[in-house]
Amino acid sequence: MLQRVLNDGDSVLLGRAAECDIVVNHDSVSRQHARLHYSAEQGCVVQDLGSKNGIRIDGKRSDTATLRNSDWFALGDVFCQLRLMDDGSAQALGQQATLKRHSSSAWTRRLDQDSDAELLLKTTLAGIVELADCRRGFLLAAGGGGQLEVRVCTALEPEALSGRAFLGSRSAISRAMHDRRAVFLSDRPECAWLRDQVSVIARGIRALVALPLIHDGLLLGVAYADSDEEAKHFTELDAELLGAFADRAATALAAADLEAALSRMESWLSLDEGVAPGATRQPLSWSTLDPPRSQ
């Protein structure tokens, strides 16, 4: 979810092109799709710039419209909402962003201080779960045979990933592995391919993230975290910070000679206090956790 605060007199360009003030990367959005102008006197005005799919207000196509508080408008198939904020709310939003950046910097410093592969795996998952503000998660890393294995968990055990109950998270991880890009879900309607998956519905998953760990083009692993918090939304800043942290973690793991270190580890690790690692002596391969498929 993109969030942008408009101050009095601001005018921003929305579109798919990199030079736009707000980049909306979707096929239904033109390179320079629309312009938003905000002034204290006139309010917020959205203007179509001759885009292919136009803008719609309350389902009706419009060239120019003045938006009211909480109004929704669509750029092609992408929905946006205007929310008026008082000075206090805007200041709180800025403070929250500052805290997130400080937290990201602190976790990055911890990565730089760890040289042991086991500590790096723990720090990577703990940092991603906290930065994503999620409740549970796990980390897959490539073992000696090249397969991804469950190496670190928090608030669950590897065996809990098997069966149909976790099919939704498997879909997100498969997409992250295939596309080599982060997968975010903050609201089920945002991702049509994911919203009807079993775990997203049955487990009440409101937000999830799957982050590939890539170094020099090689997939070293995938970190996953999710939350059942209804109000949880991933923002543009969240994506930026989590992506940068995953990149730094991949670099650190590669420098730690990950494959050799993992081959010496006999069990999966847990971040949870009082839970001994090694419910299974051999880390479970991600491929072995496939749910049974009907013929």
C-alpha positions as CSV (number, residue, x, y, z in Angstrom):
1,M,0.0,0.0,0.0
2,L,1.4,3.4,-1.0
3,Q,0.9,6.3,1.4
4,R,1.8,9.8,0.6
5,V,1.1,13.0,2.7
6,L,0.1,16.1,0.6
7,N,0.7,19.5,2.0
8,D,-1.0,22.7,1.0
9,G,0.1,23.6,-2.6
10,D,1.4,20.1,-3.4
11,S,0.9,18.8,-6.9
12,V,1.9,15.2,-7.7
13,L,2.0,13.1,-10.8
14,L,0.7,9.5,-10.6
15,G,1.6,6.9,-13.1
16,R,3.6,3.8,-14.1
17,A,6.7,5.8,-15.2
18,A,9.7,6.0,-12.9
19,E,9.8,9.8,-13.1
20,C,6.3,10.1,-11.6
21,D,6.0,11.5,-8.0
22,I,3.9,8.4,-7.0
23,V,4.8,5.3,-9.1
24,V,1.8,2.9,-9.5
25,N,3.3,-0.2,-11.1
26,H,0.2,-1.8,-12.6
27,D,-0.6,-2.7,-16.2
28,S,-3.9,-0.9,-16.2
29,V,-2.1,2.4,-15.2
30,S,-0.7,4.7,-17.9
31,R,2.9,6.0,-17.7
32,Q,1.5,9.4,-16.7
33,H,-2.0,8.7,-15.7
34,A,-3.3,11.5,-13.5
35,R,-2.3,14.5,-11.3
36,L,-3.4,15.3,-7.8
37,H,-3.4,18.9,-6.6
38,Y,-4.1,19.9,-3.0
39,S,-4.8,23.3,-1.6
40,A,-6.3,24.3,1.7
41,E,-8.9,26.5,-0.2
42,Q,-9.9,24.2,-3.1
43,G,-9.3,20.8,-1.5
44,C,-7.9,17.9,-3.4
45,V,-8.5,17.8,-7.2
46,V,-7.7,14.8,-9.3
47,Q,-7.2,15.3,-13.1
48,D,-6.9,12.6,-15.8
49,L,-4.0,13.2,-18.2
50,G,-5.4,11.4,-21.2
51,S,-4.8,8.0,-19.8
52,K,-6.0,4.9,-21.6
53,N,-8.2,3.5,-18.8
54,G,-9.1,6.9,-17.2
55,I,-10.0,7.7,-13.6
56,R,-13.3,6.7,-12.0
57,I,-15.1,8.3,-9.1
58,D,-17.8,6.1,-7.5
59,G,-17.6,3.9,-10.6
60,K,-18.2,6.7,-13.0
61,R,-15.5,7.9,-15.4
62,S,-14.4,11.5,-14.9
63,D,-11.8,13.8,-16.3
64,T,-11.5,16.1,-13.3
65,A,-13.1,15.8,-9.8
66,T,-12.8,17.4,-6.4
67,L,-12.4,14.7,-3.8
68,R,-14.0,14.7,-0.4
69,N,-12.7,13.1,2.8
70,S,-12.6,9.2,2.5
71,D,-13.5,9.3,-1.3
72,W,-12.3,6.5,-3.4
73,F,-11.0,6.9,-6.9
74,A,-9.6,4.4,-9.4
75,L,-6.6,4.7,-11.7
76,G,-7.4,1.9,-14.2
77,D,-7.8,-1.1,-11.9
78,V,-5.9,0.4,-8.9
79,F,-8.0,2.0,-6.1
80,C,-6.9,5.0,-4.1
81,Q,-8.5,6.7,-1.1
82,L,-8.2,10.3,0.1
83,R,-8.1,10.8,3.9
84,L,-7.9,14.2,5.5
85,M,-5.5,14.4,8.4
86,D,-5.0,17.0,11.0
87,D,-1.6,18.2,12.0
88,G,-1.3,15.8,14.9
89,S,-2.1,12.8,12.8
90,A,0.4,13.8,10.1
91,Q,3.1,14.4,12.8
92,A,2.3,11.0,14.3
93,L,2.7,9.3,10.9
94,G,6.0,11.0,10.4
95,Q,7.2,9.9,13.9
96,Q,6.1,6.3,13.1
97,A,8.2,6.4,9.9
98,T,11.2,7.6,11.8
99,L,10.9,4.8,14.4
100,K,10.7,2.2,11.7
101,R,13.9,3.6,10.1
102,H,15.7,3.5,13.4
103,S,14.5,-0.1,14.1
104,S,15.7,-1.1,10.6
105,S,19.1,0.5,11.2
106,A,19.4,-1.3,14.5
107,W,18.6,-4.7,13.0
108,T,21.1,-4.1,10.2
109,R,23.8,-3.3,12.7
110,R,23.1,-6.6,14.4
111,L,23.5,-8.4,11.0
112,D,26.9,-6.7,10.6
113,Q,28.0,-7.9,14.0
114,D,27.1,-11.5,13.5
115,S,29.5,-13.8,11.6
116,D,28.1,-17.2,12.7
117,A,25.6,-18.6,10.3
118,E,23.3,-19.8,13.1
119,L,23.2,-16.3,14.6
120,L,22.7,-14.7,11.2
121,L,19.7,-16.9,10.5
122,K,18.1,-16.0,13.9
123,T,18.8,-12.3,13.4
124,T,17.4,-12.4,9.9
125,L,14.1,-13.9,10.9
126,A,13.7,-11.9,14.1
127,G,14.4,-8.7,12.3
128,I,11.9,-9.4,9.5
129,V,9.1,-10.5,11.9
130,E,9.6,-7.3,14.0
131,L,10.0,-4.9,11.0
132,A,6.9,-6.4,9.4
133,D,5.1,-6.2,12.8
134,C,3.9,-9.8,12.4
135,R,3.2,-12.5,15.0
136,R,5.0,-15.6,13.6
137,G,7.3,-16.7,10.9
138,F,9.9,-19.1,9.6
139,L,13.0,-19.0,7.4
140,L,14.0,-21.4,4.6
141,A,17.6,-21.7,3.6
142,A,19.3,-23.8,0.9
143,G,21.0,-26.9,2.4
144,G,23.8,-29.0,1.1
145,G,21.6,-30.7,-1.4
146,G,20.4,-27.4,-2.8
147,Q,16.9,-27.9,-1.5
148,L,15.3,-25.2,0.8
149,E,15.0,-26.4,4.3
150,V,13.2,-25.0,7.4
151,R,16.0,-23.6,9.5
152,V,14.4,-21.1,11.9
153,C,10.9,-20.7,13.3
154,T,9.1,-18.5,15.7
155,A,5.6,-19.1,17.2
156,L,5.3,-22.4,15.2
157,E,7.2,-25.6,14.5
158,P,8.2,-27.0,11.1
159,E,5.7,-29.8,11.3
160,A,2.9,-27.2,11.5
161,L,3.7,-26.1,8.0
162,S,2.6,-29.4,6.5
163,G,-0.8,-30.3,5.2
164,R,-3.5,-28.1,3.8
165,A,-3.7,-25.7,6.7
166,F,-0.7,-23.7,5.4
167,L,-1.4,-23.7,1.7
168,G,-1.8,-19.9,1.5
169,S,1.7,-19.3,2.8
170,R,3.1,-21.9,0.5
171,S,1.5,-20.0,-2.4
172,A,3.2,-16.7,-1.3
173,I,6.6,-18.4,-0.9
174,S,6.3,-20.2,-4.3
175,R,5.5,-16.8,-5.9
176,A,8.5,-15.1,-4.2
177,M,10.8,-17.9,-5.3
178,H,9.5,-18.0,-8.9
179,D,9.5,-14.2,-9.4
180,R,12.5,-13.5,-7.2
181,R,10.5,-10.6,-5.7
182,A,8.9,-9.9,-2.4
183,V,5.3,-10.8,-1.9
184,F,3.1,-8.6,0.3
185,L,-0.5,-9.1,1.3
186,S,-2.2,-6.5,3.5
187,D,-5.8,-6.9,2.4
188,R,-7.2,-10.0,0.7
189,P,-8.7,-8.2,-2.3
190,E,-5.3,-6.8,-3.2
191,C,-4.1,-10.2,-4.5
192,A,-6.6,-12.1,-6.5
193,W,-4.3,-15.1,-6.8
194,L,-3.8,-15.4,-3.1
195,R,-7.1,-14.2,-1.5
196,D,-9.0,-17.5,-1.8
197,Q,-6.2,-19.7,-0.5
198,V,-7.1,-22.0,2.3
199,S,-4.9,-20.6,5.0
200,V,-5.7,-17.0,4.2
201,I,-9.3,-17.7,4.9
202,A,-9.2,-20.5,7.5
203,R,-6.4,-19.1,9.6
204,G,-7.6,-15.5,9.4
205,I,-4.4,-14.2,7.9
206,R,-4.7,-10.5,7.4
207,A,-1.2,-9.7,6.3
208,L,1.8,-11.7,5.2
209,V,5.2,-11.1,3.6
210,A,7.5,-13.5,1.8
211,L,11.0,-12.2,1.1
212,P,13.5,-14.0,-1.2
213,L,17.1,-13.8,0.0
214,I,19.2,-13.4,-3.1
215,H,22.9,-12.9,-3.5
216,D,24.7,-12.6,-6.9
217,G,21.6,-14.0,-8.6
218,L,21.5,-17.1,-6.3
219,L,18.4,-17.8,-4.2
220,L,19.8,-18.5,-0.7
221,G,16.4,-18.8,1.0
222,V,13.1,-17.2,1.8
223,A,11.8,-15.5,4.9
224,Y,8.1,-15.6,5.7
225,A,6.0,-13.8,8.3
226,D,2.3,-13.3,8.8
227,S,-0.2,-11.6,11.1
228,D,-3.9,-12.0,12.0
229,E,-4.2,-8.3,13.0
230,E,-7.1,-6.9,11.0
231,A,-5.7,-3.3,10.8
232,K,-2.3,-4.3,9.6
233,H,-1.3,-2.7,6.3
234,F,2.1,-2.8,4.6
235,T,3.2,0.6,3.3
236,E,5.7,1.7,0.7
237,L,8.1,2.4,3.5
238,D,7.6,-1.2,4.9
239,A,8.5,-2.6,1.5
240,E,11.5,-0.4,1.2
241,L,12.9,-1.3,4.7
242,L,12.1,-5.0,4.5
243,G,13.6,-5.3,1.0
244,A,16.8,-3.5,2.0
245,F,17.1,-5.7,5.2
246,A,16.6,-8.9,3.2
247,D,19.3,-7.8,0.7
248,R,21.8,-7.1,3.6
249,A,20.9,-10.4,5.2
250,A,21.6,-12.3,2.0
251,T,25.0,-10.6,1.6
252,A,25.8,-11.5,5.2
253,L,24.7,-15.1,4.9
254,A,26.7,-15.5,1.7
255,A,29.8,-14.1,3.4
256,A,29.3,-16.6,6.3
257,D,29.8,-19.5,3.8
258,L,26.2,-20.5,4.5
259,E,26.1,-23.9,2.7
260,A,29.1,-25.3,4.6
261,A,27.7,-24.0,7.9
262,L,24.2,-25.4,7.4
263,S,25.6,-28.8,6.6
264,R,27.1,-28.9,10.1
265,M,23.8,-27.9,11.7
266,E,21.8,-30.9,12.9
267,S,18.4,-29.3,13.7
268,W,16.1,-26.4,13.1
269,L,16.3,-23.4,15.5
270,S,13.6,-21.6,17.4
271,L,13.5,-18.0,18.4
272,D,10.9,-18.7,21.1
273,E,12.1,-18.6,24.7
274,G,12.0,-21.9,26.5
275,V,11.6,-23.9,23.3
276,A,14.6,-26.2,22.6
277,P,15.7,-26.4,18.9
278,G,15.6,-29.7,17.3
279,A,12.2,-31.2,17.5
280,T,13.5,-33.0,14.5
281,R,17.2,-33.9,14.2
282,Q,17.2,-33.3,10.5
283,P,15.8,-30.0,9.2
284,L,12.7,-30.6,7.1
285,S,13.0,-30.0,3.4
286,W,10.4,-27.5,2.1
287,S,9.5,-30.0,-0.7
288,T,8.6,-32.7,1.9
289,L,6.0,-30.3,3.5
290,D,3.8,-30.4,0.4
291,P,0.2,-31.0,1.2
292,P,-1.4,-34.2,-0.2
293,R,-2.9,-33.6,-3.6
294,S,-6.1,-35.3,-4.8
295,Q,-5.8,-37.2,-8.0
